[in-house]
């Protein structure tokens, strides 16, 4: 972790972790300012976690969150007051340090500091404020006439969907000018976190540096997106840089809204509260499963849509399997509390799943939405929907709570002209072309297609988008079609999986003949596929444009 000096008493940095705090304190820092909202990244600790650890290291943390691209004057004023009143030296941080630097520049410009000097000091620290040097308090003005970068195809998001799309585009046209916009240093194989939470995978095997994965020849713009001007074919970056495109592909993933449930964010990683939806917490899940000898374990599922809708159940089944194998099933009472009305959305797979619900003696509670967590008391509160549609509040005590947060499109998508009324990228479900902007395509978890939000879906969507982008660039009809395919390997026990594969409308879409692998039944073959074959398929095929069992359907 690198601290970059903006003044004698102010440093900025990228996201810090709990483990970094002793080193930060050793460098003399006395105050932290967190400018990154909770829930932006899968490997991001909450500000409450950092505040507790900071206090133990003799530091104080102030939480002043700023959504990417929305650095406003009022927040800058508050930032400036903290610089005056807090104990110094101060370290301010966000995802990359850019928001913190922008807040500093705005606060100092308001105090009549020379703009040129502020821009130069930021440049020396590694942050480019040149684009706002002439109007630090108005981000975005002049974007229609300014250009900082230009590429034929710009892809927003360097996750599974974005990198796979870039690789599939290059497979079709190796000379194509492509840029990926993503601020993250690390790329995660998130489907592996279920097995981290069960002690099968080590967490580090699910993470690789972004630099290793960006396809050769693709430009990596390491920045966060602030907004879009589709009429001008412009993407505006944090810091007000302007990137122009001929074709835009938008696949930023989704936002895990940990703070939407009061008490959850500050309880994570403590008091038996965990979630396999975060990289740093999946090992804590396994720790809890191993250590719990008796008591009550709760597993929750929020209202749809969420990514990998089977993941909450996977944590349930693998935990119960461990307890059963170690003779603790009777001593540990388990309950699955789902906001939905059914165990799984595709009826063909429910019979096999219900066999395991009975085997593990799991209490099923449908219509239960987690609304609050009291970590110290180990009490979870739920809104229960009665059969007549009315609601009541119920509480459950727990010794272990596996919680899944509500999930939305990222803020910069929800507030953009690309979004539908619900905040998701508004695309045609077959061609994945935007409904209003012909030069924009969307895929992955942030799209409004009525399919399961899984990596397997992105694996099928990326070749379709690549095919149709090439067609659009050449003025040809878009004949690539996505059929809604998604896959959910439901880990019902260690060594067996119910392999759910389906498309739009819940239509079964098996990849293998039933005699080889019947996905409606728990099989060892499906487990080997999940454990041994899918990770290399992800890293070495999907992310490299090798479209095994993923070729786009062509019509006409």
N, C-alpha and C positions, 0 to 999 in steps of 0.2 A: 504494500500500500504506500502511495506516494503523496506527501503533503506538499501543496504548491502555495507559495507565499504571494498574497496580493498586497499585503502591507506588513509592517513590523509585528502586528498583533493579530492578523487574520490569515488563516490558511484555508484552502479549499481542497476537496478530494472527491474521488468517486465513492460509491457505496462502501461503507465500512461494515465489518462483521464484529460480533461479540468478541471473537478471539483477537481482534486488532486493538482492543481498548487498552490493555496494559502498555503496549508499545506507544500508543498515542499519548497516554499519560506520562510515559518516560521522556517524551519529547517536550514536556512542559506545558502542554495544552491543558486548560482548566475548564473550558466550556465547549459543548458541542451544539451545533444548530443543524437539525435534520430538516432538509428542504424537500425530501422525497416522500410522497404519500405512501402509506402502507398499502401493500398488495400489488405494486407495479410489477414485481419480478418474482419468479418462482424460487429464487435463492436469497430472498431479501428478508432479514429479520424485521419484526415490527419495531416501531419506535419505543414501545413499552419495554420490549426485551432489551433494547439497547440502553434505555434509561436506567433499568435495574442494574445492568452490568456496569454502566458508567458510574453510578453511585458507589458501587463496590470498589471502583478504581479511583475514587476521589474526584470524579468529574460530574458536571451537571449538564443535562441535555434539555434543549428547548426544541419543541416540535412546531415548525413553521412550514407546513407542506404546500407545495406548488405543483399543480398539474402541468405536465410538459406542454410548453407553448403558451402558458397563461400566466406569465410573470407580470403582475399588475402593479400599479403605483402604490396602492394601499399596502400590499405585502412588502414592497421595497421600503416603505416608511417604517414598518414594524421591524424589518431586518436592520435598518439603520439604528433604531433605538436599542436593539439588542447589542449592536456593536459598541454603543456608548455605555450601556449599563451592566452588561455581563462581565464576569471575571475573565481576564485575558491572560494569555493568548486564546484565541477562539479558532475552532475548526468547523467550517460549514461544509456540508456534503449533500449530494443527491445521487442520481444514477451515475453521472459522469463528472459532476462538478460544474456543469454549464449553467444550470439554474442558479446555483449559489453565486457564481461569478456575475451573472446578469443582475441578480438582486443587489450585490455589492456595487456594481457600476451605477445602477439606477439611484441607489441611496446616496452615493457620493456625488453624482451629477446634480441631484437636488440640493446639495450643499455647495454648489457653484465650483466644484472641482473641474479642472479642464478636461473636456471629453477626450482630447487626443492623448493626454497622459493616462487616463483610465484604460483606453483601448490598448495602449502600448504595454501597460503593466499586465493586463489580462493576456496579451500576446506572449509576453515573457514567461507567463505561468502555463502557457499551452492552450489558451482559450481564445477563439477568434470572435471578437465583438465588432469587427470592422463594418459589418453590414448594418449595424445600428449606431455607428459612431455619430451620424448626423441627427439622430432623433432617438436617443436611448429610451425615451418614455413612450414610444409608439411602435411596438413590434408589428411588422407586416406591411406597413405603409410602403408603397413603391414596388411591391412584389411583382406587379404586372409588367414593369419595365426593366427589372433587374434580373440578371442571370449569374449564378455562382457555379453552376454545373449543368451539363446537358447530356442526356443519354437517350438512345433509341427506346430501350425498355428500362423502366425503373420499377423495382420490386420493393415494397414496403414490408419489412419483416424478414428476419433471417432464421426463422424456425424451420420446422420440417417442411412446411408448405413452400416457403420462400426459396430455400436452397434447392429443393427438388424441382421447382419450376424453373429456376435458373439453369440447372443441369439439363433438364429436358429441352429447354430452348436451345442450348448450345449443341445438344445432340442433333438438332434439326438444322442449325445454322451456326457453325463454329466461329464465324466472324461477327456475330451479332454484338452490338454495343449494349451491355447490360450493367446496371448498378443495383446493388442491394443496400437498402438503408436499414441499419439496425445498430443501436448503441451498445449491445451486450458484448462482453468479452467471452462468455461461455455459452455453449449450446448444449442442451440437455435432451437425452433420450427419456422423455417423461413416462412412456409406457413401462419402463423398467422400475419405477419407484414402487409399484405394487410388490415386486419381488424383493426390493430393498427392505420394505416394511415387514417382510416375512423371513428375512435372513438368508435369502437365496442369492441375491446380488449384493456386491459391495457398492456403496453409493458412487465412488469415484469412477466406476465402469460406465456410469450413465452420463458422464460429462466429458466434453472435449472442447478445446479452444475454438472459437469462431474462426480464427485465422486459418486453422487447418482445414476447415470445411467449406469456406467460400470457394466456389469453383475457380480454377485458374483462368485468368482472363476477365473475370467479373470484378468490377470496381466495388469496393466496400466503402460506403459512406458511413462512418461510425458516429452516428448522431441520432437524436430522437426527432420524430416528426411532430410538428406543432399544428399543422393544418393543411388544407387543400384548397386550391383555386382551379377546379376542373375546367372552367371556361377558358382559362389561360394556359392550361396544361402545366400546372405548377404544383410542386410540393414545397411547403414552407417548413424549414427545419428549425429546431430550437436554436436560438441565436439569430433567427431571421435570415438565414441563408436560403437561397432560392434554387431549386433543382427543377429543370424542365425535362419533359418527356414527350415521346411520340405515343407510347403505350405505357399504361400504368397497371401494375398488378399489386393488389392490396391484400395482405395476409398477415396481420400483426398478432394473431392469437387473441386471447381474451383476458379479461381482468378478473382475478380472484378477489372478491370484495370482503376481506376478513373483518373490516371494521363495521360492516352492515349488521353484525350480530354483537350487541353490547357484551363486553367482557371476554369475547373469544380471543381477540388479538393478544391481549395481555396475559391470557392463560396458556397460550400455545407453548409447548415445551416444558410446562410445569404442571403440577397437580394432576398428572395423568391425562392431560389434554394433548392430543396429537392430530396429525393429518398426513396421509401419504401424498397429498397434493402439493407438498413443499419439499424441496430437495433436502434441506437440513433437518426436517422433522421425520422423514421416513425411517431413519435409524432409531429415532426415539420410539416410534411405533413398535419396532422389533424389541427394543429394550423393555417396554411395558409388557408386551406379550410374554416375554420370557420370565419376567419377575412377578407377574400377577399370579397369586396362588388361590385366592378366593375373592368374592365380591361381585360387583355388577359392572358389566362392560356395555357401553352404548355405542352404536354406529349410526350415523345420521346421513340423510340424503336430502339436499335442498330442492326447491322447485326447478323444473327444467326450464331452459336448456343448460346443461353443464357438459364439460368435456369428459369423455369416457364415462358415460352414464353407469357403466358396470363397476367402476372403481370402488365406490363405497361398499358394494357387496363383496368385491374381491378381498378387501381388508377384513371383512366379517368372516368369510369362509376360511381364509388362511389362518386367522387367529384362532378360530374355533377348532380347526384341524389340529393345531399345535396343542391346545389345551386338552383335546380328546386323546391325542396320542400319549400325553403325559399324565393322564388320569385325573385331570382337573375339571372335566366338563360339568360334573354335578356341583362342584364348589363355586364355579363361575357362572353366573346367570347373564345371558346375552340377550340384547334387544336391538332390533333393527327398526329405526324410526324414520320413515320416508314421507316426504311431502306429497308424493304421488299416491295413486289409488291401486297400483298393481306392482308386483315384484319386478317384472321386466316388461318392456314395451312391446316385445315380439312374442306372441303367445306360444309359438312352437317350442321355445326354450324353457318355459316356465315349469313344466312337469319335472324335468331333471333338476332344476334349481330347488323346487319344493322338496324333493327327496333329501337334499342336504339341509334344508331348513329344519326338517323333522329330525334328521340324524343328529344335528347339533343342538336340538332343543331350543331353537331361537324363537323368541317372542316377536311376532310381526306387528308393527303398529303403523298403519297407513294414515295419511292425512295429518301427519305430525311435522311441523316446520320448526326447526331450532330458532329461537328468538333471543336467547340470552344465556350466558355462561357465568357462573360464579365459581371461579377456579379454587380459591381457598376453601370454600364450603363444599366443593365437589358436587354442585347442583346444576343441572341443565334445565332450562325452561323452554317449553314448546307451545306453539299455537296449534290446538287440535281442531280440525274441521269435523263437525258432527254430520251425520247422514242428512240432516235437513239443511245443511249449508252454513249454519251458525258456527261460531267458534268459541272455544274456551281455552283457558291457560292451564297447563299441567306441568308439574315438575318431576324430575327424575334425579335421584342421587346416583352417583357413579364412582367407581374406582378407576375406570379407564373410559375416556371419551374420544372416539375417532370422529372428528367433525369435518364436514365438507362445506365450504362457504358458498353463498350465492355467487353467480358468475354473470358478467356482462361484457359487451364489447368495450375496448379501451376508450377512455374519455375522449381522446382526439378523434376517434371514429364517431362516437355517439353525437358529438357536437358539430359534425361535418356535413356538407351537402351530399356525401356518399351514403348516409344512413337512411334506413327506413324509419317508420314511426316508432318502432321498438328499439332503435339504436344500432341495428346490425347492418352490415354492408348489403345493399339492395341489388341482388343479382338474379339473372335468369337461372333457374335451378338446373337446366340442362347444359347450356353453353357456358355458364358462369360469367357471362358478359354483364356489365352493369346495365340496369334497366333504363337509365337516363343518359349515360355517357358511354358512347360506343367505343371509346379508346381506353376504357377502364375495365379490368376484370378483377374478380374477388374470389378467394377460396380460403379453406381452412376454417378455424373455429369462429372467426368473426363474421362469417357470411351468414345470410339468412336462409340458406337452403334447409329444407326440412329433413335433414339426414343426421345421423349420429356424428357427434363431434369427436372424431378419433384420428389417430395418426394414419390408420388404414384408409380412412376417407381421403385424407390429404394425398396419400400415395396414388390414389386413383384420380383425384382432381387435377394434380399437377400436370400430367401429360395432356389432359383435355385442354387446360388453359394454354399450355405451350403450343399445342396444335392450333388453337383458335387465334392466339396472338399472332403467330406467323401468317395465318390466313388473313387476318385483319390488316397487317402491314402490307400485304400484297394485294389488297382489295378483293379478296376472294370471299365466298360465302363461308360462314362458320358452320362446318359440318361435324365438328367434334361434339360428342355428347357424354355427359356424366349421368350415370343411372342411380345415383344416391347410395352407392356401395359404402358400407361401413362394416367394421369388424370389432367384436368385443370378446377377447379370450377370457372367459369367466373362470378364474382359478378356484375351483370348488374344493380342492384339497391339494396338498403338496404331492405333485406327480400326476394330477388329472385336471383336465380343462374341458368345459363346455364351450365350444368354439362357435359363437354366434356371428353369422355373416348374413347381412340383409341389405336391401336397397330401399328406395322410396316406397312408402306405404307398407313397410314391414315385409316386403316380398323376399323370400329366402334367396340368397345369392352365394351358394357354396362354391369354394374354389376347387374342391376335390370331390370325386365320386363317393357316394355313401359307403361303398364297399371298402374304400381306402380310409376315409375319415368322415364319420357321421357327426357333424357338429352339434346335433341335438342330444348327444349322449356324452357323458364324461369319458375322455379317452387319454391314455398315456401319450399317444401320437400327437395330440394337440398340445400337451404340456411340453414335449420335446420341441415342437414348432415354436412355442412361445419362449422357452428357455434358451434353446440352442440356435435356432434358425432365424428368428425375427430380428434379434440385434444385429447380426452381420448383414441381413437383408436391408435393414435401415441404413446402417453406416456405409456399406459398400455398394448397394444397388440403388435404393430410393434416392439418397442424397447425391448420387453420381449419375443420375439420368438413365439408369438401366431399368427398363420398364417391364420387368418380369411379372406376368399376370396383371399388368396395369396399363396396357395399351388402350388409348382412347377408342371408344366406339364411334365409328364414322357412319354417317347417313348421307343418302343422296349420291 
